[in-house]
Amino acid sequence: MATIDECRTALEQFAENLSSNPKSVRKLQGFQRSLAADITDLSVSFNGKFDQGKLTGITDGDNPDAEIRMITSSDNLLKLVAGELDFMKAFTGGQVKIKANMMDLMKLRGVL
């Protein structure tokens, strides 16, 4: 099991990966949504915001009004960010759950 600090670092790395990829930034232009990430085995949440093609403002704590909610374990989060776990396989296999409207899921599918 990963630590809270490792999960925070992984989310920050995910944000950096998105912002350093011009293709992802372009696909997310105009996409303004709040994100909550629930780490099930640690019983913690983080939140941030997609804005202008980037994920910004990652902070500790839940955002109960988040438009997008990702639910996963700490180890799966670290594997996803490190590229050791394919997002679509993890999603279809139930290792990662995303709660969002269908349009947002389609938009995110192109960058995850």
PyMOL commands that set and color helices and strands:
alter all, ss='L'
color gray80, all
select helices_A, chain A and resi 4-19+22-27+74-82+87-92+102-109
alter helices_A, ss='H'
color red, helices_A
select strands_A, chain A and resi 33-39+44-51+54-60+68-72+96-99
alter strands_A, ss='S'
color yellow, strands_A
deselect
rebuild
show_as cartoon
